Amino acid sequence: MKSVLDTSVREELVNRINSLNQQSNARWGKMNVFQMAKHCTMCEDMFLGKLVIKRVFIGRLIGGIVLKKVLKDDKPFGKNSPTSPVLKTTAESGDLEQQKKEWINRIGQYAGYNNPGFVHPFFGPMTKEQAGLFVYKHADHHLRQFGA
């Protein structure tokens, strides 16, 4: 399975992010390409420990079970998966090129990823390996959403 902790996987993601442009249209979902890139940058900030989001109650009940199911194989996330309101941007538009640079910068930070106390707001505590797998799957989901 692919993990953002692997150099070649980070390079793949960077190439795919760089292929995005203002004409990239969503194949599903409500976000435009700028909103998606901003959302993904915010998610990277969460995994990197720069943004902490309180754990939701339902996640405390079933988050660990769902995480195991999500990470058991290479199957991509389903379309229209739910998003935490904290990780949604309200901006309709912005500088896509700058947002791509910020996202790529965050992807590069996984080369030295070390956030041992990371707790996902739904899935709960995650190991470094679980985070690496999940971050890749999340980025892949949104890049596929925009044909990248």
Buried (B, 14 or more C-beta within 10 A) or exposed (E): EBBBBBEEBBEBBBEBBEEBEEEBEBEEBEBBBBBBBBBBBBBBBBBBEEBEBEBEEEBEEEBBEBBEEBBEEEEEBEEEEEEBEEBEBEEEEBEBBEBBBBBBEBBEBBEEBEBEEBBBBBBBBBEBEBBBBBBBBBBBBBBBBBEB
